[in-house]
Amino acid sequence: MMKTTPAMRWKKWRRAGLFSLAIFGATNLYAAQDNKGTDFIVGFLPNHSDSISSSFDEIHLTSDVSTTVTVEYPVNSPSFTKTVSVSPGVITTVSFPNTNPAYSWTNNAVTNNAVHAYASDEFTLYMVNKEEFTSDAALALPVDVLGTEYIVMSYGENRSQFAVYATEDNTTVTITPSASFDSRPAGTPFKVTLKRGEGYFTQANVDLTGTFISANKPVGLSNGAACKSIGKGRCDHLFQMAPPVSAWGTTALVSGLPNGVQYRILAVENGTTVSQDGSSISTLAAGHFHSTGTLSGNHVFEANKPILVAAFMEGSGNKYPGDPAMGNIVPPEQFLNRYTFSTIGGGLFSQHHLQVTVDNSETSTITLDGSPIGANNFTAIKGTGYSIATITLPEGSHNTVSKLGHGIFVIGLANRNSYLYPGGSQLGGIIIGNNTPVVANVNVGGTPVVNSALTVSYTYSDTEGDLEGASTFQWLVASDAAGTNKVAISGATNNTYTPTTSDLKKYITVEVTPVAKTGTTVGTPVEASFVGPVVDKERLVPKPEKKEPNEAHTMKNGAHIINLMSGQTMNNINFGNTRVVTPPLGIIQGLKWNDLNGDGKIDVGEPGLAGVIIYLDLNDDGVLGGNEPYQITDKQGHYRFSNLRAATYVVREQVPDGYRQTYPPVHPPVRIVY
């Protein structure tokens, strides 16, 4: 029998596609796949000190809605339990005063040592490991986005470490070491069996980067190094919670960090070619990595296959604040539109910084704590369409908001100390080779008259279900309906256009370029048929016909009235007909969505609901009758009624169990008593 390698298992998973993610990575198939969740199981890692009393583990909590979070440690038979209130826009901190989860592992063994946090509403969790001269922080991932395939990211051979922990009982984990440790030969898989909340931990004086982790059920992975010197100065704690390989991308946008930064680029497949700023730098085998030297300025790493890129901030020695820290680079496919995040408090750090990566079109509109960051603070990443800014932060809780999505890094510096973590991320599986979005049925609505608005209509679609972003429009003018002498109209880039006198006797059209929020974002432009010629309003008003008295030939009500004289011949007493055209049939279509915050508006990140009945209530009695047409929403929540005659229709939904309708509003509001 042929031996199955970790890279082969990854390829098999990838062929299975998002079906595997749906089974193992989500408890709600229609929930947003991001770092927010209602259930977290996480594991801390040992810091530099061998003394539990000098290192302090904390979790920092925030939420978009008011909620109550319960924290338990360890997961099985907890000795520590605390329930706290979490408010929107505020960071709530939970410390572990009598225990230290980072130091309660048994090396190279299975231990009941994970932390459990849960609530009825989604919240965000950051893991913080503080020690006076060696700290770091990590973005935690909820249970519903965890995967079954990971690769360890670490740095160097001194006290490299990882912990893999289970979310379900009877979890079998296969570990294939990249280097030999504890009598475990490199490249030889071994298995451990875990109960929910148990984890396998190892720390070794070998570089564990490239170690493959595979499980039959979703698991979490924390990785890094107890304390590592990078650049100048002393060592510092490095740790992050690793994303599953399903969430890896092919692009990483980066910028310089205080005191300098190095990057590791890790591959999951053989034949992964990596470039920096458009120039090839390495071809990697599965589980292998490329390390850059010290970099400054803005850069882009790109690959033909999925990669994980981690930033390793360098130390400064004793001259400037800062020491090494580790942070995962979030690919642009996984950017979010808004983040609520916190600096590490308690006065331990003297400086806090925020690094923001955003689409070039939003450098002037993205906000920090409600105020624009300012385009002058951003510098472009050449050839990418993105820009990066690094700005100083006061200690405390903050938020950023944009329309198209952005990425953030939170950075803290102190004398011989630092922390670094990404503020958030989507975690949905990225489809490599993603198809472009498509527009169809592009039409110009309205009458081509001077000072009368024309409007474009079209249908947007995307085979991977990527939502529409900021699609673009360009209105054009030509001499005739065939498009002779067609030119773009300067400044006419909205979804409406009002003809001017310069357009008289000409023909108008519009070109629509579809843009998706995620995936492969820009599609092929599609042009509507020309309308025209453009006329003045005065020419549309017919002048009344003059009628001479006592005419020999008049017309009335579809008949000729002939005043025929003796011997007279009347010619051209004609009748004209035109074929009756049946009015075109219409379409009613829309979206049934999960209004997560109940505000009656479709917000970014709110998914569609599948399997809901939408019907035409022909007798307006509020009940689906046997002869009344109905549709069932598809997996994105869309429905469509076609071939409808012109009429007034009442469109209703059958509200699914456990939901109440927020739009259109119900009067009086429906009350649900729990």
C-alpha positions as CSV (number, residue, x, y, z in Angstrom):
1,M,0.0,0.0,0.0
2,M,1.3,3.5,-0.9
3,K,2.2,5.6,2.1
4,T,0.0,8.7,2.4
5,T,2.0,11.9,3.1
6,P,0.6,15.0,4.8
7,A,0.9,16.9,1.6
8,M,-1.2,14.2,-0.2
9,R,-3.9,14.4,2.6
10,W,-4.0,18.2,2.0
11,K,-4.6,17.7,-1.7
12,K,-7.3,15.2,-1.0
13,W,-9.0,17.7,1.4
14,R,-8.7,20.5,-1.2
15,R,-10.4,18.3,-3.9
16,A,-13.2,17.7,-1.5
17,G,-13.5,21.5,-1.3
18,L,-15.8,23.4,1.0
19,F,-17.9,20.4,1.8
20,S,-15.3,19.2,4.3
21,L,-15.2,22.7,5.8
22,A,-19.0,22.7,6.1
23,I,-19.0,19.4,8.0
24,F,-16.0,20.0,10.3
25,G,-15.7,23.8,10.4
26,A,-19.1,25.1,11.2
27,T,-22.0,24.4,13.5
28,N,-24.2,26.8,11.5
29,L,-23.6,26.4,7.8
30,Y,-24.8,29.9,7.1
31,A,-22.9,31.7,9.8
32,A,-20.1,34.0,8.9
33,Q,-16.7,32.2,8.8
34,D,-14.6,34.7,10.8
35,N,-12.8,35.0,14.2
36,K,-16.1,35.8,16.0
37,G,-17.9,33.0,17.7
38,T,-19.9,31.7,20.6
39,D,-17.6,28.9,21.7
40,F,-13.8,28.9,22.0
41,I,-11.4,26.3,23.2
42,V,-7.8,27.6,23.3
43,G,-4.4,26.7,24.6
44,F,-1.6,29.0,26.0
45,L,2.1,28.2,25.7
46,P,4.9,28.5,28.2
47,N,6.7,31.9,28.4
48,H,10.4,32.4,29.0
49,S,10.3,32.1,32.8
50,D,10.2,28.8,34.6
51,S,8.3,30.5,37.4
52,I,4.5,30.5,37.1
53,S,4.3,33.5,39.4
54,S,6.2,35.8,37.0
55,S,4.0,35.1,33.9
56,F,0.3,36.0,33.6
57,D,-2.2,34.7,31.2
58,E,-5.2,36.8,30.2
59,I,-8.0,36.7,27.7
60,H,-9.4,39.9,26.3
61,L,-13.1,39.9,25.2
62,T,-15.2,42.2,23.0
63,S,-18.5,41.9,21.1
64,D,-20.7,43.8,18.7
65,V,-23.7,43.2,21.1
66,S,-24.1,43.1,24.9
67,T,-23.6,39.6,26.0
68,T,-22.4,37.4,29.0
69,V,-19.3,35.3,28.6
70,T,-18.3,32.4,30.8
71,V,-14.7,31.3,31.1
72,E,-13.7,27.9,32.5
73,Y,-10.2,26.3,33.0
74,P,-9.5,23.5,32.4
75,V,-12.3,22.4,30.1
76,N,-12.8,19.1,32.0
77,S,-13.4,19.5,35.8
78,P,-12.7,23.2,35.8
79,S,-11.0,24.7,38.9
80,F,-11.5,28.2,37.7
81,T,-14.8,29.6,36.5
82,K,-15.7,33.3,35.9
83,T,-18.7,34.9,34.1
84,V,-18.4,38.5,32.9
85,S,-20.5,41.0,31.1
86,V,-19.2,42.2,27.7
87,S,-20.4,45.5,26.1
88,P,-20.0,46.6,22.5
89,G,-16.9,48.6,21.8
90,V,-15.4,47.8,25.2
91,I,-12.6,45.2,26.1
92,T,-13.3,43.0,29.1
93,T,-10.3,41.3,30.6
94,V,-10.3,37.9,32.4
95,S,-7.1,36.9,34.3
96,F,-6.2,33.5,35.8
97,P,-5.1,34.5,39.3
98,N,-4.6,31.1,40.9
99,T,-3.6,29.0,37.9
100,N,-1.5,29.5,34.8
101,P,-2.6,27.6,31.8
102,A,0.7,28.2,30.0
103,Y,2.7,26.2,32.6
104,S,0.4,23.3,33.3
105,W,1.3,21.2,30.3
106,T,3.3,17.9,30.5
107,N,5.9,17.9,27.7
108,N,5.3,15.3,25.0
109,A,2.1,14.1,26.6
110,V,-1.6,14.6,26.7
111,T,-2.9,17.0,29.3
112,N,-6.3,18.4,30.3
113,N,-5.1,22.0,29.9
114,A,-7.3,24.0,27.5
115,V,-9.3,27.1,28.3
116,H,-13.1,27.2,27.4
117,A,-15.0,30.5,26.8
118,Y,-18.6,30.6,25.7
119,A,-21.7,32.8,25.3
120,S,-25.1,32.9,23.6
121,D,-23.9,35.7,21.3
122,E,-20.8,36.0,19.2
123,F,-17.8,37.6,20.7
124,T,-14.1,38.1,19.9
125,L,-11.3,36.7,22.1
126,Y,-7.6,37.7,22.2
127,M,-5.0,35.6,24.2
128,V,-2.4,37.5,26.1
129,N,0.7,36.1,27.8
130,K,2.4,38.8,29.9
131,E,5.8,38.8,31.6
132,E,7.9,41.9,32.4
133,F,10.4,41.5,29.6
134,T,8.8,38.9,27.4
135,S,5.1,39.1,26.3
136,D,3.0,38.4,23.2
137,A,-0.6,38.2,22.2
138,A,-2.6,36.2,19.7
139,L,-6.0,36.3,17.9
140,A,-8.1,33.3,19.1
141,L,-10.2,31.3,16.6
142,P,-13.7,30.0,17.6
143,V,-14.6,26.3,17.4
144,D,-16.8,26.7,14.4
145,V,-13.9,27.7,12.1
146,L,-11.3,25.3,13.3
147,G,-10.1,22.7,10.8
148,T,-8.5,19.3,10.6
149,E,-5.3,20.2,8.8
150,Y,-2.5,22.5,10.1
151,I,1.2,23.1,9.7
152,V,3.3,24.4,12.6
153,M,5.0,27.9,12.4
154,S,7.8,28.6,14.8
155,Y,11.2,30.2,14.7
156,G,14.6,28.8,15.5
157,E,15.9,25.8,17.5
158,N,15.6,27.1,21.0
159,R,12.5,26.0,22.9
160,S,10.3,25.7,19.8
161,Q,6.8,24.5,20.8
162,F,3.2,23.8,19.9
163,A,0.0,22.5,21.5
164,V,-2.8,20.8,19.6
165,Y,-6.1,20.5,21.4
166,A,-9.5,18.8,20.7
167,T,-13.0,20.2,20.5
168,E,-14.7,16.8,20.6
169,D,-14.2,13.5,22.3
170,N,-12.4,10.6,20.5
171,T,-10.3,12.9,18.4
172,T,-7.3,11.2,16.7
173,V,-4.4,13.5,15.8
174,T,-1.7,12.5,13.4
175,I,1.6,14.4,13.9
176,T,4.4,14.3,11.4
177,P,7.5,16.0,12.8
178,S,9.6,18.2,10.6
179,A,12.6,17.5,12.9
180,S,13.3,14.7,15.4
181,F,12.3,15.3,19.0
182,D,11.7,13.0,22.1
183,S,12.6,9.9,20.1
184,R,10.1,10.9,17.4
185,P,12.0,10.6,14.1
186,A,11.5,13.4,11.5
187,G,9.0,12.5,8.8
188,T,7.5,9.6,10.7
189,P,3.9,10.2,11.7
190,F,2.6,9.3,15.2
191,K,-0.9,9.4,16.7
192,V,-2.4,10.7,19.9
193,T,-6.0,10.4,21.0
194,L,-7.7,13.3,22.8
195,K,-10.9,14.0,24.7
196,R,-12.6,17.4,24.3
197,G,-10.4,20.0,26.0
198,E,-7.3,17.8,26.1
199,G,-4.2,18.8,24.3
200,Y,-0.8,17.3,23.2
201,F,2.1,19.7,23.9
202,T,5.8,19.5,23.0
203,Q,8.7,21.9,23.5
204,A,12.1,21.0,21.9
205,N,15.4,22.5,21.0
206,V,14.7,21.9,17.3
207,D,12.9,24.1,14.8
208,L,9.4,22.6,14.6
209,T,8.3,24.7,11.7
210,G,6.8,22.5,9.0
211,T,5.4,19.8,11.3
212,F,2.1,18.6,9.8
213,I,-1.0,18.2,12.1
214,S,-3.9,16.2,10.8
215,A,-7.0,15.1,12.8
216,N,-10.3,13.3,12.2
217,K,-12.2,16.1,14.0
218,P,-11.7,19.8,14.3
219,V,-8.7,20.8,16.5
220,G,-7.0,24.1,17.5
221,L,-3.2,24.7,17.2
222,S,-1.1,27.2,19.2
223,N,2.5,27.5,18.1
224,G,5.7,29.6,18.5
225,A,8.7,29.6,20.8
226,A,9.1,30.1,24.6
227,C,11.6,32.9,24.1
228,K,13.6,33.8,21.0
229,S,16.2,36.4,20.0
230,I,15.6,38.0,16.6
231,G,17.8,40.8,15.5
232,K,19.3,42.8,18.4
233,G,18.7,42.4,22.1
234,R,17.2,39.7,24.3
235,C,14.8,37.0,23.6
236,D,11.0,37.4,23.8
237,H,8.0,35.2,23.8
238,L,6.5,34.2,20.4
239,F,3.1,32.6,20.0
240,Q,0.0,32.7,17.7
241,M,-3.0,30.5,17.2
242,A,-2.5,29.0,13.7
243,P,-5.1,29.2,11.0
244,P,-6.2,25.9,9.3
245,V,-4.7,25.4,5.9
246,S,-8.2,25.8,4.4
247,A,-7.9,29.5,5.3
248,W,-4.5,30.1,3.8
249,G,-4.3,32.5,0.8
250,T,-1.8,33.1,-2.0
251,T,-1.1,36.8,-1.3
252,A,0.4,38.6,1.7
253,L,0.6,42.4,2.0
254,V,3.2,43.6,4.5
255,S,5.0,46.7,5.7
256,G,8.0,47.4,8.0
257,L,7.6,47.1,11.8
258,P,9.5,49.0,14.5
259,N,13.1,48.0,14.8
260,G,12.9,45.8,11.7
261,V,11.0,42.6,10.6
262,Q,11.7,39.2,9.1
263,Y,9.1,37.0,7.4
264,R,8.7,33.2,7.1
265,I,6.7,31.9,4.1
266,L,5.4,28.3,4.6
267,A,4.1,26.0,1.9
268,V,1.5,23.3,2.1
269,E,2.1,21.8,-1.4
270,N,5.1,20.7,-3.5
271,G,6.1,23.1,-6.3
272,T,5.0,26.3,-4.5
273,T,6.7,29.2,-6.2
274,V,7.0,32.4,-4.2
275,S,7.7,35.9,-5.4
276,Q,8.4,39.2,-3.6
277,D,7.3,42.4,-5.3
278,G,6.9,40.4,-8.6
279,S,10.4,38.7,-8.5
280,S,10.7,35.0,-7.8
281,I,12.5,34.3,-4.5
282,S,11.9,30.5,-3.8
283,T,10.3,27.3,-4.9
284,L,9.1,25.3,-1.9
285,A,8.2,21.7,-1.1
286,A,5.3,20.9,1.2
287,G,6.1,21.8,4.8
288,H,9.2,23.8,3.8
289,F,9.6,27.6,4.3
290,H,11.5,30.6,3.0
291,S,13.0,33.1,5.4
292,T,13.6,36.7,4.4
293,G,16.3,38.9,5.8
294,T,15.4,42.1,7.6
295,L,12.9,44.1,5.5
296,S,11.6,47.6,5.6
297,G,9.0,49.4,3.6
298,N,6.0,47.9,1.8
299,H,6.0,44.5,0.0
300,V,3.8,41.9,-1.5
301,F,4.5,38.1,-1.3
302,E,2.6,36.0,-3.9
303,A,2.5,32.3,-4.7
304,N,0.9,29.9,-7.1
305,K,-0.4,27.7,-4.2
306,P,-1.5,28.4,-0.7
307,I,1.0,29.9,1.7
308,L,1.1,31.0,5.4
309,V,3.2,34.1,6.0
310,A,4.2,35.1,9.6
311,A,5.9,38.3,10.6
312,F,8.7,38.2,13.2
313,M,9.4,41.6,14.6
314,E,13.1,42.1,15.6
315,G,14.4,43.3,18.9
316,S,16.2,46.6,19.4
317,G,18.7,45.9,22.1
318,N,18.6,48.3,25.1
319,K,18.6,51.4,22.9
320,Y,15.0,51.5,21.9
321,P,11.7,50.0,23.1
322,G,10.7,46.6,21.6
323,D,11.8,43.0,21.5
324,P,10.8,40.1,19.2
325,A,7.1,39.3,18.6
326,M,5.2,37.0,16.1
327,G,2.1,37.7,14.1
328,N,0.3,35.9,11.3
329,I,-0.3,37.8,8.1
330,V,-4.0,37.8,7.1
331,P,-4.4,37.4,3.3
332,P,-6.6,40.1,1.6
333,E,-9.2,37.5,0.8
334,Q,-9.9,37.2,4.5
335,F,-10.1,40.9,5.4
336,L,-13.1,42.2,7.4
337,N,-15.0,45.5,7.2
338,R,-14.8,46.3,10.9
339,Y,-12.8,45.4,14.0
340,T,-13.0,46.1,17.7
341,F,-9.7,45.5,19.4
342,S,-7.6,46.5,22.4
343,T,-4.1,47.3,23.3
344,I,-2.6,45.3,26.1
345,G,-3.3,47.4,29.2
346,G,-2.0,47.7,32.7
347,G,0.7,50.2,31.8
348,L,3.1,47.4,30.8
349,F,3.8,48.9,27.4
350,S,4.8,52.5,26.7
351,Q,3.9,52.6,23.0
352,H,1.1,51.1,21.0
353,H,0.8,51.2,17.2
354,L,-1.8,50.1,14.6
355,Q,-0.9,49.0,11.1
356,V,-3.8,49.2,8.6
357,T,-3.9,47.7,5.1
358,V,-6.8,49.0,2.9
359,D,-7.9,49.3,-0.7
360,N,-6.5,52.4,-2.4
361,S,-10.0,53.7,-3.0
362,E,-10.6,53.9,0.8
363,T,-7.5,55.6,2.1
364,S,-9.5,58.8,2.7
365,T,-12.7,57.1,4.1
366,I,-11.5,54.3,6.5
367,T,-12.1,55.4,10.1
368,L,-10.4,54.8,13.4
369,D,-12.7,55.3,16.4
370,G,-15.2,57.1,14.1
371,S,-12.7,59.6,12.5
372,P,-10.9,59.2,9.2
373,I,-7.3,58.0,9.4
374,G,-6.4,60.3,6.5
375,A,-5.1,59.4,3.1
376,N,-1.8,61.3,3.9
377,N,-0.9,58.6,6.4
378,F,-1.0,55.8,3.8
379,T,1.7,54.7,1.3
380,A,0.9,52.4,-1.6
381,I,2.1,48.8,-2.0
382,K,3.2,49.0,-5.6
383,G,1.2,47.0,-8.1
384,T,-1.4,45.7,-5.6
385,G,-4.2,48.3,-5.4
386,Y,-3.6,48.5,-1.6
387,S,-2.0,50.9,0.8
388,I,-0.6,50.6,4.4
389,A,-0.5,53.1,7.3
390,T,1.2,52.7,10.7
391,I,-0.2,55.1,13.3
392,T,0.3,55.6,17.0
393,L,-2.5,54.4,19.4
394,P,-3.4,55.5,22.9
395,E,-3.9,52.6,25.4
396,G,-7.4,51.2,25.4
397,S,-10.2,49.9,23.2
398,H,-10.5,51.0,19.5
399,N,-12.4,50.2,16.3
400,T,-11.8,50.5,12.6
401,V,-14.5,50.6,9.8
402,S,-14.3,50.4,6.0
403,K,-16.6,49.4,3.1
404,L,-14.4,47.0,1.1
405,G,-12.5,45.3,4.0
406,H,-9.1,45.9,5.5
407,G,-6.5,44.2,7.6
408,I,-5.0,45.4,10.9
409,F,-1.9,44.6,13.0
410,V,-1.8,45.7,16.7
411,I,1.7,46.4,18.0
412,G,3.0,47.2,21.5
413,L,6.5,48.2,22.6
414,A,8.2,48.6,26.0
415,N,11.7,48.4,27.3
416,R,12.8,44.9,26.2
417,N,9.2,43.8,25.6
418,S,6.6,43.7,22.8
419,Y,3.5,42.1,21.5
420,L,2.0,41.7,18.0
421,Y,-1.2,40.3,16.7
422,P,-3.7,40.6,13.8
423,G,-6.9,42.2,14.9
424,G,-9.3,39.8,13.1
425,S,-9.9,37.7,10.0
426,Q,-12.4,35.8,8.0
427,L,-11.7,32.1,8.1
428,G,-13.8,30.7,5.2
429,G,-12.0,28.3,2.9
430,I,-10.3,30.2,0.0
431,I,-10.8,28.6,-3.4
432,I,-7.6,28.9,-5.4
433,G,-8.4,29.6,-9.0
434,N,-11.6,31.5,-8.0
435,N,-13.9,32.5,-10.9
436,T,-14.6,36.1,-11.7
437,P,-18.0,37.7,-11.0
438,V,-20.4,38.2,-13.9
439,V,-23.0,40.8,-14.9
440,A,-25.9,40.1,-17.4
441,N,-29.1,41.7,-18.6
442,V,-27.5,45.2,-18.6
443,N,-30.1,47.7,-19.7
444,V,-30.5,51.5,-19.7
445,G,-33.9,52.6,-18.2
446,G,-35.6,55.9,-18.8
447,T,-36.3,58.1,-21.9
448,P,-33.3,59.7,-23.7
449,V,-34.3,63.3,-23.1
450,V,-32.2,66.3,-22.1
451,N,-32.3,66.8,-18.3
452,S,-34.1,63.5,-17.7
453,A,-32.1,60.8,-15.8
454,L,-31.2,57.4,-17.3
455,T,-30.6,54.5,-14.9
456,V,-28.7,51.2,-15.4
457,S,-30.1,47.9,-14.3
458,Y,-28.3,44.5,-14.4
459,T,-28.0,41.1,-12.8
460,Y,-24.9,40.2,-10.7
461,S,-23.7,36.7,-10.1
462,D,-20.7,34.8,-8.9
463,T,-20.2,31.0,-9.1
464,E,-18.5,30.9,-5.6
465,G,-21.2,33.1,-4.0
466,D,-18.9,36.1,-3.5
467,L,-21.0,39.1,-2.7
468,E,-21.0,42.2,-4.9
469,G,-18.6,44.9,-4.0
470,A,-18.2,48.3,-5.6
471,S,-19.0,47.5,-9.2
472,T,-18.0,50.3,-11.6
473,F,-20.0,52.2,-14.3
474,Q,-18.9,54.2,-17.4
475,W,-21.5,56.0,-19.6
476,L,-20.7,56.4,-23.3
477,V,-22.0,58.4,-26.2
478,A,-22.0,57.6,-30.0
479,S,-23.3,59.0,-33.3
480,D,-25.7,56.1,-33.9
481,A,-27.2,53.0,-32.4
482,A,-24.4,50.9,-33.9
483,G,-21.8,52.7,-31.7
484,T,-20.1,54.8,-34.4
485,N,-17.6,57.3,-32.9
486,K,-18.3,55.9,-29.4
487,V,-16.5,57.7,-26.6
488,A,-16.6,57.7,-22.8
489,I,-18.5,60.6,-21.2
490,S,-16.1,62.4,-18.8
491,G,-17.1,62.1,-15.2
492,A,-20.1,59.9,-15.9
493,T,-19.2,57.0,-13.6
494,N,-22.4,56.6,-11.4
495,N,-25.3,54.2,-11.9
496,T,-27.3,57.1,-13.3
497,Y,-26.7,59.7,-16.1
498,T,-28.6,62.8,-17.1
499,P,-28.2,63.8,-20.8
500,T,-27.2,67.4,-21.6
501,T,-27.7,69.5,-24.7
502,S,-24.3,68.3,-26.0
503,D,-25.9,64.8,-26.3
504,L,-28.7,66.0,-28.6
505,K,-29.3,63.6,-31.6
506,K,-26.7,61.1,-30.1
507,Y,-27.1,57.7,-28.6
508,I,-26.3,56.7,-25.0
509,T,-25.1,53.4,-23.4
510,V,-23.4,52.3,-20.2
511,E,-20.6,49.8,-19.4
512,V,-20.8,47.8,-16.1
513,T,-17.7,46.1,-14.6
514,P,-18.7,43.6,-11.9
515,V,-16.6,43.7,-8.7
516,A,-16.8,41.1,-5.9
517,K,-16.0,41.8,-2.3
518,T,-13.9,38.6,-2.0
519,G,-12.3,35.9,-4.2
520,T,-11.3,37.0,-7.7
521,T,-12.8,40.5,-7.5
522,V,-13.0,42.1,-11.0
523,G,-15.0,40.6,-13.8
524,T,-15.4,41.4,-17.6
525,P,-17.2,44.7,-18.5
526,V,-20.6,44.3,-20.2
527,E,-22.2,47.1,-22.3
528,A,-25.9,47.8,-22.6
529,S,-27.7,48.4,-26.0
530,F,-27.7,52.1,-27.1
531,V,-30.8,54.2,-26.5
532,G,-31.5,57.3,-28.5
533,P,-31.4,59.6,-30.2
534,V,-31.4,62.1,-27.3
535,V,-34.1,64.8,-27.9
536,D,-35.4,68.0,-26.2
537,K,-38.5,67.7,-24.0
538,E,-40.4,70.2,-26.4
539,R,-40.2,67.7,-29.3
540,L,-42.0,65.1,-27.3
541,V,-45.2,67.2,-27.1
542,P,-47.3,66.7,-30.3
543,K,-48.8,69.9,-31.8
544,P,-52.6,69.8,-32.3
545,E,-53.7,69.2,-35.8
546,K,-55.5,72.1,-37.6
547,K,-59.0,71.1,-38.8
548,E,-60.5,73.0,-41.7
549,P,-64.3,73.5,-41.5
550,N,-66.5,71.4,-43.8
551,E,-63.7,69.1,-44.8
552,A,-64.7,66.4,-47.3
553,H,-62.7,63.8,-45.4
554,T,-62.6,63.6,-41.6
555,M,-62.0,60.7,-39.2
556,K,-63.8,59.8,-36.0
557,N,-63.5,56.8,-33.7
558,G,-61.6,54.6,-36.1
559,A,-63.7,55.5,-39.1
560,H,-63.5,57.7,-42.2
561,I,-66.2,60.3,-42.5
562,I,-66.5,61.0,-46.2
563,N,-68.5,64.0,-47.6
564,L,-68.6,62.7,-51.2
565,M,-69.8,65.1,-53.9
566,S,-71.7,64.0,-57.0
567,G,-69.2,62.5,-59.5
568,Q,-66.3,62.9,-57.1
569,T,-63.6,60.2,-56.4
570,M,-62.0,60.1,-53.0
571,N,-58.6,58.4,-52.9
572,N,-56.4,57.2,-50.1
573,I,-59.2,56.2,-47.8
574,N,-56.8,53.8,-46.1
575,F,-56.7,51.7,-43.0
576,G,-53.6,50.9,-41.0
577,N,-52.9,48.1,-38.5
578,T,-50.0,47.2,-36.4
579,R,-49.5,43.8,-34.7
580,V,-50.5,43.7,-31.0
581,V,-47.5,42.9,-28.9
582,T,-48.1,41.0,-25.7
583,P,-46.7,43.0,-22.8
584,P,-43.4,41.4,-21.6
585,L,-43.6,39.1,-18.5
586,G,-42.0,40.3,-15.3
587,I,-39.7,39.0,-12.6
588,I,-39.8,39.3,-8.8
589,Q,-36.7,38.3,-7.0
590,G,-34.8,39.0,-3.8
591,L,-32.8,37.8,-0.8
592,K,-33.8,36.2,2.5
593,W,-31.0,37.0,4.9
594,N,-30.1,36.3,8.6
595,D,-30.4,39.7,10.2
596,L,-27.9,39.0,12.9
597,N,-28.3,42.3,14.7
598,G,-32.1,42.6,14.1
599,D,-31.9,46.2,12.6
600,G,-33.8,45.4,9.4
601,K,-30.9,46.2,7.2
602,I,-28.6,44.0,5.2
603,D,-25.2,44.5,6.8
604,V,-21.8,43.3,5.7
605,G,-21.2,39.8,6.9
606,E,-24.9,38.9,7.4
607,P,-25.4,35.7,5.4
608,G,-28.4,34.5,3.4
609,L,-30.8,31.9,4.7
610,A,-31.5,28.8,2.6
611,G,-34.6,26.6,2.5
612,V,-37.1,29.4,3.4
613,I,-40.5,29.5,1.5
614,I,-41.3,32.8,-0.2
615,Y,-44.8,32.8,-1.8
616,L,-47.2,35.0,-3.8
617,D,-50.2,35.6,-1.5
618,L,-52.8,36.0,-4.3
619,N,-55.8,36.4,-1.9
620,D,-53.8,38.4,0.7
621,D,-54.9,36.2,3.5
622,G,-51.4,35.6,5.0
623,V,-51.5,31.8,4.4
624,L,-49.9,29.8,1.6
625,G,-52.8,28.4,-0.4
626,G,-52.7,25.3,-2.6
627,N,-52.8,27.4,-5.9
628,E,-50.4,30.1,-4.8
629,P,-46.9,30.1,-6.4
630,Y,-43.9,29.7,-4.1
631,Q,-40.2,29.4,-4.2
632,I,-37.6,28.0,-1.8
633,T,-34.5,30.1,-1.2
634,D,-31.2,28.7,-2.5
635,K,-28.0,28.2,-0.5
636,Q,-27.2,31.9,-0.7
637,G,-30.8,32.9,0.3
638,H,-31.9,34.0,-3.1
639,Y,-35.4,33.4,-4.7
640,R,-36.9,34.3,-8.0
641,F,-40.5,34.3,-9.5
642,S,-40.4,34.5,-13.4
643,N,-43.0,34.9,-16.2
644,L,-45.3,37.1,-14.2
645,R,-48.0,39.2,-15.9
646,A,-48.4,42.8,-15.0
647,A,-50.4,43.0,-11.7
648,T,-50.1,43.9,-8.1
649,Y,-48.6,41.0,-6.1
650,V,-48.4,40.4,-2.3
651,V,-45.1,38.7,-1.6
652,R,-44.8,36.9,1.8
653,E,-42.4,34.5,3.6
654,Q,-43.1,31.6,5.8
655,V,-41.0,32.6,8.8
656,P,-38.7,29.7,9.9
657,D,-39.0,28.3,13.4
658,G,-36.8,30.2,15.9
659,Y,-36.8,33.4,13.8
660,R,-38.9,36.6,13.7
661,Q,-39.3,38.8,10.7
662,T,-37.4,42.2,10.8
663,Y,-38.0,43.3,7.2
664,P,-40.4,44.3,5.9
665,P,-41.4,45.4,9.4
666,V,-44.4,43.7,11.0
667,H,-47.0,46.0,12.7
668,P,-47.5,45.4,15.5
669,P,-44.0,43.8,16.1
670,V,-44.0,40.1,16.7
671,R,-43.2,39.3,20.3
672,I,-41.4,36.0,21.1
673,V,-41.5,34.9,24.7
674,Y,-38.8,32.6,25.8
